[in-house]
């Protein structure tokens, strides 16, 4: 029996990880065996640890997107299948990646169609970010490189999944759906809330097979690569130790992310996402929070122990600036959080960079297959 493969696209901060884990939980409750795959340009992922907390059946593809790490994706999925024979594999792509229909869905169908049934290619949308980017999107080719990348993710979708409906009024949701339906008529637009578990409209779309043979995405790979390079990546681990008395990990994280937001806002940097997870050294309890907008407070996704004497924090930050600027923002945020909570933090490892030019393993166009 074939494994159903669901790939999630969507810009940074859209809620792909929350969607993936919430969907996996609901499908398991319905009696299906589910595995999930995280993906990033970096190598030390908050998302993997977060997904693994709910289920051990988790794989990850690091160091590049699925399109450029196609063989790695196949290897990870094969390992998951050998371990637990999942009925469904849900995979979230890097938030700065697009053209997944041609570089992932079609190659998987063409080369391994006997093993996998692909669900409709799904692009997850944060409606608040969409509304903010809309004037730039409507400039078309004259918009910013980030808007170009964002628009290509939407053009590549068979299903546009509007997440976070719990944060909007009904008339605002209607406005977003109407706008997306008008601008991207090729796609089915559904609404849901991963945070509240209202996923039925989205899950229903995944039961249909997706042939991915309708049209090719018209994309300029040079500009696509330029858009990715607008974003800096910072992956850092920090050892935290209480200076005098136990500290509150959630408060430390909130202060850190508030400082990151303020610094990004003051310097005019677009925040893709900043994810921070702390694990207590004694109990192993995890605390996780995410920042996706420099003008909004962070969201605490996982509340761990209320007090800690020490442990390790993992930071994944994606911000539209230079890597050196992002490092400086993180340094300032750590100092502020340390002072606020009486903590001594020390970086244990770090990698900062900008993504390179995307070079997919396969790029299969309608009726034709090419490799780049």
One Martini backbone bead per residue (centre of mass of N, CA, C, O) as a GRO file, in nm:
protein
  372
    1UNK     BB    1   0.096   0.035   0.022
    2UNK     BB    2   0.072   0.363  -0.009
    3UNK     BB    3   0.213   0.666   0.079
    4UNK     BB    4   0.115   0.961   0.200
    5UNK     BB    5   0.214   1.283   0.065
    6UNK     BB    6   0.284   1.590   0.247
    7UNK     BB    7   0.344   1.923   0.137
    8UNK     BB    8   0.474   2.219   0.295
    9UNK     BB    9   0.436   2.545   0.234
   10UNK     BB   10   0.574   2.864   0.318
   11UNK     BB   11   0.636   3.119   0.494
   12UNK     BB   12   0.777   3.247   0.740
   13UNK     BB   13   0.547   3.208   1.014
   14UNK     BB   14   0.276   3.047   0.914
   15UNK     BB   15   0.257   2.745   1.067
   16UNK     BB   16   0.373   2.461   0.979
   17UNK     BB   17   0.448   2.309   1.238
   18UNK     BB   18   0.175   2.328   1.378
   19UNK     BB   19   0.020   2.195   1.152
   20UNK     BB   20   0.173   1.926   1.142
   21UNK     BB   21   0.129   1.837   1.442
   22UNK     BB   22  -0.181   1.865   1.453
   23UNK     BB   23  -0.243   1.675   1.218
   24UNK     BB   24  -0.105   1.427   1.331
   25UNK     BB   25  -0.280   1.397   1.581
   26UNK     BB   26  -0.556   1.362   1.432
   27UNK     BB   27  -0.477   1.117   1.258
   28UNK     BB   28  -0.410   0.931   1.495
   29UNK     BB   29  -0.691   0.941   1.627
   30UNK     BB   30  -0.809   0.809   1.348
   31UNK     BB   31  -0.578   0.560   1.302
   32UNK     BB   32  -0.315   0.677   1.192
   33UNK     BB   33   0.000   0.664   1.056
   34UNK     BB   34   0.255   0.911   1.148
   35UNK     BB   35   0.489   1.125   0.982
   36UNK     BB   36   0.764   1.365   1.012
   37UNK     BB   37   0.925   1.652   0.834
   38UNK     BB   38   1.193   1.850   0.862
   39UNK     BB   39   1.327   2.182   0.741
   40UNK     BB   40   1.658   2.329   0.664
   41UNK     BB   41   1.945   2.521   0.631
   42UNK     BB   42   2.005   2.423   0.889
   43UNK     BB   43   2.104   2.194   1.189
   44UNK     BB   44   1.958   2.326   1.459
   45UNK     BB   45   1.629   2.234   1.541
   46UNK     BB   46   1.344   2.327   1.694
   47UNK     BB   47   1.126   2.170   1.534
   48UNK     BB   48   1.224   1.882   1.592
   49UNK     BB   49   1.192   1.888   1.899
   50UNK     BB   50   0.891   1.962   1.896
   51UNK     BB   51   0.788   1.717   1.728
   52UNK     BB   52   0.916   1.489   1.914
   53UNK     BB   53   0.738   1.536   2.168
   54UNK     BB   54   0.480   1.394   2.026
   55UNK     BB   55   0.687   1.220   1.838
   56UNK     BB   56   0.929   0.982   1.724
   57UNK     BB   57   0.826   1.016   1.412
   58UNK     BB   58   1.110   1.181   1.311
   59UNK     BB   59   1.244   1.388   1.057
   60UNK     BB   60   1.539   1.536   0.883
   61UNK     BB   61   1.632   1.816   0.667
   62UNK     BB   62   1.948   1.954   0.611
   63UNK     BB   63   2.123   2.214   0.438
   64UNK     BB   64   1.838   2.231   0.282
   65UNK     BB   65   1.612   2.185   0.061
   66UNK     BB   66   1.432   1.944  -0.086
   67UNK     BB   67   1.519   2.016  -0.379
   68UNK     BB   68   1.842   1.996  -0.298
   69UNK     BB   69   1.753   1.724  -0.098
   70UNK     BB   70   1.610   1.474  -0.229
   71UNK     BB   71   1.773   1.225  -0.131
   72UNK     BB   72   1.739   1.287   0.169
   73UNK     BB   73   1.435   1.265   0.175
   74UNK     BB   74   1.420   0.968   0.088
   75UNK     BB   75   1.586   0.853   0.320
   76UNK     BB   76   1.405   0.950   0.552
   77UNK     BB   77   1.143   0.813   0.455
   78UNK     BB   78   1.253   0.524   0.454
   79UNK     BB   79   1.312   0.514   0.758
   80UNK     BB   80   1.021   0.564   0.852
   81UNK     BB   81   0.896   0.318   0.712
   82UNK     BB   82   1.068   0.100   0.854
   83UNK     BB   83   0.976   0.170   1.147
   84UNK     BB   84   0.622   0.236   1.099
   85UNK     BB   85   0.449   0.240   0.848
   86UNK     BB   86   0.317   0.492   0.727
   87UNK     BB   87   0.036   0.647   0.587
   88UNK     BB   88   0.168   0.933   0.664
   89UNK     BB   89   0.360   1.212   0.526
   90UNK     BB   90   0.477   1.514   0.675
   91UNK     BB   91   0.623   1.804   0.504
   92UNK     BB   92   0.835   2.080   0.577
   93UNK     BB   93   0.952   2.350   0.433
   94UNK     BB   94   1.130   2.596   0.364
   95UNK     BB   95   1.032   2.938   0.396
   96UNK     BB   96   1.228   3.014   0.120
   97UNK     BB   97   1.068   2.815  -0.064
   98UNK     BB   98   1.009   2.695  -0.406
   99UNK     BB   99   0.898   2.490  -0.663
  100UNK     BB  100   0.781   2.198  -0.555
  101UNK     BB  101   0.632   2.066  -0.782
  102UNK     BB  102   0.890   2.030  -0.976
  103UNK     BB  103   1.111   1.928  -0.734
  104UNK     BB  104   0.913   1.706  -0.573
  105UNK     BB  105   0.636   1.598  -0.669
  106UNK     BB  106   0.702   1.498  -0.955
  107UNK     BB  107   0.949   1.318  -0.895
  108UNK     BB  108   0.804   1.132  -0.696
  109UNK     BB  109   0.587   1.035  -0.896
  110UNK     BB  110   0.774   0.938  -1.132
  111UNK     BB  111   0.987   0.754  -0.949
  112UNK     BB  112   0.762   0.675  -0.682
  113UNK     BB  113   0.449   0.600  -0.741
  114UNK     BB  114   0.429   0.312  -0.589
  115UNK     BB  115   0.493   0.446  -0.287
  116UNK     BB  116   0.344   0.728  -0.359
  117UNK     BB  117   0.092   0.964  -0.256
  118UNK     BB  118   0.002   1.282  -0.356
  119UNK     BB  119  -0.089   1.560  -0.231
  120UNK     BB  120  -0.178   1.860  -0.239
  121UNK     BB  121  -0.018   2.143  -0.276
  122UNK     BB  122   0.072   2.329   0.024
  123UNK     BB  123   0.006   2.668   0.126
  124UNK     BB  124   0.090   2.854   0.398
  125UNK     BB  125  -0.098   3.125   0.564
  126UNK     BB  126  -0.050   3.441   0.694
  127UNK     BB  127  -0.287   3.685   0.697
  128UNK     BB  128  -0.128   3.926   0.811
  129UNK     BB  129   0.111   3.919   0.617
  130UNK     BB  130  -0.050   3.931   0.357
  131UNK     BB  131  -0.177   4.215   0.402
  132UNK     BB  132   0.102   4.362   0.424
  133UNK     BB  133   0.205   4.253   0.126
  134UNK     BB  134  -0.008   4.330  -0.092
  135UNK     BB  135   0.103   4.592  -0.222
  136UNK     BB  136   0.363   4.445  -0.321
  137UNK     BB  137   0.228   4.219  -0.485
  138UNK     BB  138   0.072   4.427  -0.684
  139UNK     BB  139   0.352   4.505  -0.834
  140UNK     BB  140   0.484   4.254  -0.906
  141UNK     BB  141   0.786   4.270  -1.065
  142UNK     BB  142   0.824   4.554  -0.886
  143UNK     BB  143   0.870   4.421  -0.644
  144UNK     BB  144   1.005   4.272  -0.409
  145UNK     BB  145   1.182   3.988  -0.352
  146UNK     BB  146   1.003   3.881  -0.125
  147UNK     BB  147   0.734   3.909  -0.281
  148UNK     BB  148   0.813   3.722  -0.507
  149UNK     BB  149   0.844   3.466  -0.337
  150UNK     BB  150   0.563   3.467  -0.212
  151UNK     BB  151   0.404   3.451  -0.480
  152UNK     BB  152   0.527   3.178  -0.578
  153UNK     BB  153   0.407   3.008  -0.351
  154UNK     BB  154   0.111   3.062  -0.442
  155UNK     BB  155   0.136   2.968  -0.744
  156UNK     BB  156   0.226   2.662  -0.653
  157UNK     BB  157  -0.052   2.605  -0.546
  158UNK     BB  158  -0.337   2.397  -0.484
  159UNK     BB  159  -0.332   2.486  -0.175
  160UNK     BB  160  -0.462   2.749   0.026
  161UNK     BB  161  -0.372   2.788   0.373
  162UNK     BB  162  -0.548   2.960   0.614
  163UNK     BB  163  -0.425   3.059   0.899
  164UNK     BB  164  -0.517   3.200   1.204
  165UNK     BB  165  -0.838   3.257   1.243
  166UNK     BB  166  -0.833   3.326   1.559
  167UNK     BB  167  -0.708   3.635   1.496
  168UNK     BB  168  -0.978   3.695   1.335
  169UNK     BB  169  -1.229   3.832   1.190
  170UNK     BB  170  -1.467   3.737   0.971
  171UNK     BB  171  -1.423   3.981   0.770
  172UNK     BB  172  -1.116   3.935   0.741
  173UNK     BB  173  -1.126   3.651   0.628
  174UNK     BB  174  -1.293   3.722   0.380
  175UNK     BB  175  -1.086   3.915   0.255
  176UNK     BB  176  -0.859   3.710   0.216
  177UNK     BB  177  -1.009   3.498   0.047
  178UNK     BB  178  -1.094   3.688  -0.181
  179UNK     BB  179  -0.810   3.774  -0.263
  180UNK     BB  180  -0.688   3.493  -0.325
  181UNK     BB  181  -0.903   3.399  -0.531
  182UNK     BB  182  -0.849   3.630  -0.733
  183UNK     BB  183  -0.522   3.596  -0.764
  184UNK     BB  184  -0.554   3.252  -0.722
  185UNK     BB  185  -0.764   3.058  -0.909
  186UNK     BB  186  -0.614   2.770  -0.916
  187UNK     BB  187  -0.680   2.758  -0.614
  188UNK     BB  188  -0.761   2.624  -0.308
  189UNK     BB  189  -0.935   2.783  -0.042
  190UNK     BB  190  -0.856   2.752   0.305
  191UNK     BB  191  -0.961   2.739   0.650
  192UNK     BB  192  -0.776   2.765   0.970
  193UNK     BB  193  -0.662   2.630   1.308
  194UNK     BB  194  -0.393   2.503   1.464
  195UNK     BB  195  -0.414   2.607   1.761
  196UNK     BB  196  -0.733   2.489   1.788
  197UNK     BB  197  -0.779   2.229   1.583
  198UNK     BB  198  -0.915   2.350   1.306
  199UNK     BB  199  -0.862   2.112   1.027
  200UNK     BB  200  -1.072   1.981   0.835
  201UNK     BB  201  -1.050   2.137   0.561
  202UNK     BB  202  -0.754   2.050   0.515
  203UNK     BB  203  -0.766   1.738   0.543
  204UNK     BB  204  -0.962   1.697   0.306
  205UNK     BB  205  -0.759   1.775   0.075
  206UNK     BB  206  -0.550   1.526   0.130
  207UNK     BB  207  -0.740   1.290   0.002
  208UNK     BB  208  -0.635   1.398  -0.262
  209UNK     BB  209  -0.499   1.362  -0.560
  210UNK     BB  210  -0.189   1.486  -0.711
  211UNK     BB  211  -0.055   1.546  -1.035
  212UNK     BB  212   0.101   1.814  -1.129
  213UNK     BB  213  -0.004   1.886  -1.462
  214UNK     BB  214  -0.102   2.180  -1.538
  215UNK     BB  215   0.159   2.372  -1.461
  216UNK     BB  216   0.411   2.597  -1.477
  217UNK     BB  217   0.635   2.778  -1.307
  218UNK     BB  218   0.708   3.116  -1.336
  219UNK     BB  219   1.062   3.136  -1.282
  220UNK     BB  220   1.332   3.320  -1.145
  221UNK     BB  221   1.617   3.192  -1.011
  222UNK     BB  222   1.781   3.443  -0.957
  223UNK     BB  223   1.566   3.593  -0.789
  224UNK     BB  224   1.513   3.374  -0.587
  225UNK     BB  225   1.802   3.378  -0.470
  226UNK     BB  226   1.797   3.676  -0.388
  227UNK     BB  227   1.564   3.649  -0.186
  228UNK     BB  228   1.700   3.452   0.008
  229UNK     BB  229   1.955   3.652   0.055
  230UNK     BB  230   1.793   3.860   0.235
  231UNK     BB  231   1.833   3.636   0.443
  232UNK     BB  232   1.923   3.561   0.767
  233UNK     BB  233   2.104   3.309   0.945
  234UNK     BB  234   2.058   3.183   1.292
  235UNK     BB  235   2.244   2.941   1.483
  236UNK     BB  236   2.208   2.894   1.843
  237UNK     BB  237   2.375   2.798   2.138
  238UNK     BB  238   2.294   2.811   2.499
  239UNK     BB  239   2.424   2.848   2.816
  240UNK     BB  240   2.241   2.836   3.121
  241UNK     BB  241   2.290   3.024   3.438
  242UNK     BB  242   2.234   3.082   3.749
  243UNK     BB  243   2.361   3.326   3.954
  244UNK     BB  244   2.166   3.297   4.242
  245UNK     BB  245   1.877   3.212   4.129
  246UNK     BB  246   1.616   3.096   4.007
  247UNK     BB  247   1.462   3.099   3.691
  248UNK     BB  248   1.251   3.212   3.423
  249UNK     BB  249   1.234   3.087   3.110
  250UNK     BB  250   0.998   3.245   2.989
  251UNK     BB  251   1.102   3.528   3.061
  252UNK     BB  252   1.368   3.509   2.911
  253UNK     BB  253   1.244   3.465   2.630
  254UNK     BB  254   1.064   3.715   2.615
  255UNK     BB  255   1.294   3.921   2.641
  256UNK     BB  256   1.456   3.832   2.400
  257UNK     BB  257   1.229   3.867   2.179
  258UNK     BB  258   1.168   4.164   2.239
  259UNK     BB  259   1.451   4.262   2.158
  260UNK     BB  260   1.445   4.157   1.869
  261UNK     BB  261   1.201   4.321   1.780
  262UNK     BB  262   1.305   4.604   1.845
  263UNK     BB  263   1.562   4.594   1.674
  264UNK     BB  264   1.423   4.534   1.401
  265UNK     BB  265   1.239   4.780   1.400
  266UNK     BB  266   1.457   5.007   1.424
  267UNK     BB  267   1.619   4.879   1.154
  268UNK     BB  268   1.408   4.757   0.935
  269UNK     BB  269   1.352   4.443   0.983
  270UNK     BB  270   1.242   4.156   0.863
  271UNK     BB  271   1.060   3.898   1.013
  272UNK     BB  272   1.035   3.571   0.983
  273UNK     BB  273   1.188   3.411   1.232
  274UNK     BB  274   1.193   3.338   1.598
  275UNK     BB  275   1.332   3.060   1.767
  276UNK     BB  276   1.292   2.938   2.115
  277UNK     BB  277   1.461   2.684   2.315
  278UNK     BB  278   1.430   2.533   2.642
  279UNK     BB  279   1.634   2.305   2.847
  280UNK     BB  280   1.636   2.145   3.129
  281UNK     BB  281   1.892   1.982   3.295
  282UNK     BB  282   1.714   1.810   3.500
  283UNK     BB  283   1.410   1.752   3.366
  284UNK     BB  284   1.379   1.834   3.041
  285UNK     BB  285   1.212   2.069   3.016
  286UNK     BB  286   1.021   2.260   2.778
  287UNK     BB  287   1.066   2.586   2.618
  288UNK     BB  288   0.858   2.772   2.375
  289UNK     BB  289   0.910   3.036   2.128
  290UNK     BB  290   0.767   3.288   1.894
  291UNK     BB  291   0.873   3.511   1.624
  292UNK     BB  292   0.695   3.692   1.332
  293UNK     BB  293   0.682   3.999   1.449
  294UNK     BB  294   0.802   4.312   1.539
  295UNK     BB  295   0.489   4.418   1.627
  296UNK     BB  296   0.473   4.153   1.804
  297UNK     BB  297   0.434   3.931   2.023
  298UNK     BB  298   0.509   3.650   2.143
  299UNK     BB  299   0.471   3.290   2.128
  300UNK     BB  300   0.379   3.039   2.349
  301UNK     BB  301   0.404   2.691   2.276
  302UNK     BB  302   0.582   2.601   2.541
  303UNK     BB  303   0.550   2.505   2.882
  304UNK     BB  304   0.754   2.461   3.136
  305UNK     BB  305   0.934   2.529   3.377
  306UNK     BB  306   0.918   2.792   3.613
  307UNK     BB  307   1.204   2.684   3.710
  308UNK     BB  308   1.573   2.739   3.693
  309UNK     BB  309   1.934   2.669   3.700
  310UNK     BB  310   1.957   2.530   3.407
  311UNK     BB  311   2.065   2.515   3.050
  312UNK     BB  312   1.948   2.489   2.707
  313UNK     BB  313   1.956   2.694   2.416
  314UNK     BB  314   1.771   2.735   2.102
  315UNK     BB  315   1.843   2.925   1.803
  316UNK     BB  316   1.616   3.045   1.536
  317UNK     BB  317   1.705   3.292   1.291
  318UNK     BB  318   1.500   3.496   1.048
  319UNK     BB  319   1.638   3.783   0.884
  320UNK     BB  320   1.636   4.090   0.701
  321UNK     BB  321   1.979   4.078   0.685
  322UNK     BB  322   2.278   4.064   0.814
  323UNK     BB  323   2.452   3.840   0.993
  324UNK     BB  324   2.593   4.052   1.178
  325UNK     BB  325   2.331   4.186   1.270
  326UNK     BB  326   2.199   3.936   1.394
  327UNK     BB  327   2.412   3.878   1.605
  328UNK     BB  328   2.381   4.149   1.753
  329UNK     BB  329   2.087   4.116   1.833
  330UNK     BB  330   2.136   3.855   2.002
  331UNK     BB  331   2.335   3.971   2.203
  332UNK     BB  332   2.149   4.190   2.320
  333UNK     BB  333   1.919   3.999   2.407
  334UNK     BB  334   2.084   3.828   2.607
  335UNK     BB  335   2.168   4.055   2.796
  336UNK     BB  336   1.882   4.142   2.876
  337UNK     BB  337   1.781   3.866   2.982
  338UNK     BB  338   1.998   3.825   3.194
  339UNK     BB  339   1.940   4.079   3.363
  340UNK     BB  340   1.638   4.021   3.422
  341UNK     BB  341   1.705   3.698   3.542
  342UNK     BB  342   1.986   3.621   3.646
  343UNK     BB  343   2.190   3.536   3.399
  344UNK     BB  344   2.429   3.310   3.248
  345UNK     BB  345   2.531   3.334   2.915
  346UNK     BB  346   2.667   3.091   2.667
  347UNK     BB  347   2.798   3.026   2.380
  348UNK     BB  348   2.837   2.703   2.215
  349UNK     BB  349   2.707   2.767   1.927
  350UNK     BB  350   2.750   2.873   1.569
  351UNK     BB  351   2.548   2.986   1.273
  352UNK     BB  352   2.599   3.212   0.998
  353UNK     BB  353   2.393   3.304   0.704
  354UNK     BB  354   2.335   3.273   0.352
  355UNK     BB  355   2.171   3.158   0.109
  356UNK     BB  356   2.205   2.995  -0.170
  357UNK     BB  357   2.168   2.892  -0.471
  358UNK     BB  358   1.926   2.722  -0.612
  359UNK     BB  359   1.977   2.347  -0.682
  360UNK     BB  360   1.801   2.123  -0.812
  361UNK     BB  361   1.793   1.792  -0.876
  362UNK     BB  362   1.499   1.839  -0.986
  363UNK     BB  363   1.306   1.957  -1.291
  364UNK     BB  364   0.969   1.903  -1.365
  365UNK     BB  365   0.801   1.947  -1.639
  366UNK     BB  366   0.567   1.950  -1.860
  367UNK     BB  367   0.670   1.675  -2.039
  368UNK     BB  368   0.941   1.736  -1.867
  369UNK     BB  369   1.294   1.681  -1.774
  370UNK     BB  370   1.514   1.848  -1.546
  371UNK     BB  371   1.842   1.945  -1.442
  372UNK     BB  372   2.016   2.170  -1.186
   0.00000   0.00000   0.00000
